[in-house]
Amino acid sequence: MAWSKEETISRGEMQGIQLGRLQKTVRYVYDKNPVYRKLLDAVGVKPDDIRTLDDIRRLSFTTKQQIRDQYPFNLFTAPQEDIVEFHATSGTTGKMVVVGYTRNDIELWTEVMARACTGAGITRHDIVQNIYGYGLFTGGLGTHYGAMRVGAAVIPMSGGNTQRQITMMQDFGSTVVTSTPSFLMHIHEVGEQMGVDFRKLSLRTGLFGAEPWSESMRQAIEEKFGIKACDMYGLSEIIGPGVSFECHEVRKGLHINEDYFYPEIIHPETGEVLPCGEEGELVLTTIGNEGQPLLRYRTRDVSRLSLKPCACGRTLVMMDRITGRTDDMLIIRGVNFFPSQIESIILKRQGVSPHYIVVVDRKGSMDEVEVRIEVTDDFMSKAAADVLKGSEQEILKDVMLARQKVENLKRDIKDIIGITVKVTLVPPGTIPRSEGKAKRVDDKRPKGN
Ligand SMILES: [Zn+2]
């Protein structure tokens, strides 16, 4: 069952809503925001020129850099007294990207997150352990609002506090976890050392997002926790989590809340709009936001749209799970790939854990890639025990086994991404853990190349 009626309406009805809201949004930013008025004047578009949905192509794109350039509030369209909440993305690569929400924006956000929670099968009978960070990051509060709206009881844990997370799962009987996949895997690792069997707890569902994750990571999470893992997608610039979500019945793509976020797929280099079904960069236009509406925002995320009907009954357009951001895409010796492609290989092999990092460096004029992967505790303790016993034959066997693992991984990676990489096995716990989004790439190449 869908949360709201807009999720199951006909294409014609949906397009009617979208056109009305698009026209209203363009009129609104043109009238209220001098920056937008200038941008629209520059391409010679007046609000009355938006007569069909295709007229959206006459508007220019908005980029993250443009939002940064207007730091902090110049892209806000609502007056300051109507803003009730701020969020911002971390400023690791330049100035923060700031977002301001009006009361209506918070209501819209709550609504789309209630749809995502319902999509994951969360109801008023659930206890939701919300592990997304609370604060300027949108993950914590967005999930909190949505889960409360469907009537669930929320434990506002935020990130970190790994041991206490486990205690809460045990003592409060959490039935749902909402988290980044990488942090939940970290919780599992710590719990395992404490002798916790997560499959025996009350957990039954998880709602994951905020970083690209693979289908194999989903299988690993479902197996280790005995839960059903659903994906959701969003970004702070647009609203936070809740832009799109999987339905727990099918889980073959994410339903976009397109009555609020109008999607397009473009060619990342030419900017040309691609037909439905082709892969490219996702572009979103907010058609319900008041605080800081964005026209044709380039997300840098790679996806594909589909209008195939879903067995759950929702008619919302679907997008493929995000395999990577155009920003995270590595280009090595002319070959493009995403770290998540390597992740699926690692998860299929025994004896290694999904804790890995891709290190890129330049030796002379050649780019070299090293994939550092942690071996499992079992593998490590057997090897250590053999060394202590001093059994040369067993030690030799361990060495051969490790070498074999490296060779197999190298071959699998080359099969998938097409280039030879160096594979290094490292002891468990040596790759830094994140309590938010996992860092999967360490690019040591000189900048500006
Ligand atoms: Zn569905």
Boltz pocket constraint, residues with backbone or C-beta under 6 A from the ligand:
constraints:
  - pocket:
      binder: B
      contacts: [[A, 246], [A, 247], [A, 250], [A, 251], [A, 255], [A, 310], [A, 311], [A, 312], [A, 313], [A, 314]]
      max_distance: 6.0
